[in-house]
């Protein structure tokens, strides 16, 4: 087991994964300076379900996708954007967001992978300089780092990945030999353990 899988969970899922080696050598400038290629980082965006799909179909598609992603990327941590109550989206959007968060927690629990949430405004502030950054700002911040996300979902996942790795590095927590108690304390104020 190794790195981090960051998820911007929605019908159109954004994801970004980094191996343990890529996490240790983060950020990209350090990867390049140390002679690493960028192959330790992967990202993308995938449509989990069409807008007319039921919540159950969406949750099932996400559970299947996440289980496969954990098998492929073998992360030791999955980090998701904390679900926000959506005033404009109403009860349906809130139910969808909280349901997807619960599915992430369940799949990670079953696969024995730690699952954390990070506050959206903290991620935006760290990555784009403002907690109120818009989709275009996040895309531009990715491009400024040399990334070319295909949409804002992938950009948000890359931002979440960057935020998480930098937080772990700042707290000097990136050690492959431990994960549970020390990481729970380290992630403390900026992210909370899902299901705790």
VENHURA-V668094 format. One record per residue. N is the residue number from 1. D_LAST is the distance of its C-alpha to the last C-alpha in whole Angstrom. Layout:
N;D_LAST / N;D_LAST
//
This chain:
1;22 / 2;22 / 3;22 / 4;19 / 5;19 / 6;19 / 7;19 / 8;20 / 9;20 / 10;22 / 11;25 / 12;27 / 13;24 / 14;25 / 15;23 / 16;24 / 17;24 / 18;25 / 19;26 / 20;25 / 21;28 / 22;28 / 23;25 / 24;27 / 25;30 / 26;28 / 27;30 / 28;33 / 29;35 / 30;34 / 31;34 / 32;38 / 33;39 / 34;38 / 35;39 / 36;36 / 37;37 / 38;34 / 39;34 / 40;30 / 41;29 / 42;29 / 43;28 / 44;29 / 45;28 / 46;29 / 47;29 / 48;27 / 49;29 / 50;31 / 51;31 / 52;33 / 53;30 / 54;28 / 55;24 / 56;24 / 57;26 / 58;24 / 59;21 / 60;23 / 61;25 / 62;21 / 63;20 / 64;23 / 65;24 / 66;20 / 67;21 / 68;24 / 69;23 / 70;21 / 71;24 / 72;26 / 73;24 / 74;22 / 75;20 / 76;17 / 77;15 / 78;15 / 79;14 / 80;15 / 81;16 / 82;14 / 83;15 / 84;18 / 85;20 / 86;23 / 87;26 / 88;29 / 89;27 / 90;26 / 91;24 / 92;25 / 93;24 / 94;20 / 95;20 / 96;21 / 97;18 / 98;15 / 99;16 / 100;17 / 101;13 / 102;12 / 103;15 / 104;13 / 105;10 / 106;12 / 107;15 / 108;13 / 109;11 / 110;15 / 111;16 / 112;14 / 113;14 / 114;11 / 115;10 / 116;10 / 117;11 / 118;14 / 119;16 / 120;19 / 121;22 / 122;20 / 123;21 / 124;24 / 125;25 / 126;25 / 127;27 / 128;29 / 129;30 / 130;29 / 131;26 / 132;28 / 133;29 / 134;30 / 135;30 / 136;34 / 137;33 / 138;30 / 139;32 / 140;35 / 141;32 / 142;32 / 143;36 / 144;36 / 145;34 / 146;36 / 147;34 / 148;35 / 149;32 / 150;34 / 151;32 / 152;30 / 153;27 / 154;27 / 155;28 / 156;25 / 157;23 / 158;25 / 159;24 / 160;21 / 161;22 / 162;24 / 163;21 / 164;19 / 165;21 / 166;23 / 167;20 / 168;19 / 169;23 / 170;23 / 171;21 / 172;23 / 173;20 / 174;22 / 175;22 / 176;22 / 177;22 / 178;19 / 179;15 / 180;12 / 181;12 / 182;15 / 183;13 / 184;10 / 185;12 / 186;15 / 187;13 / 188;11 / 189;14 / 190;15 / 191;12 / 192;8 / 193;6 / 194;6 / 195;4 / 196;0
//
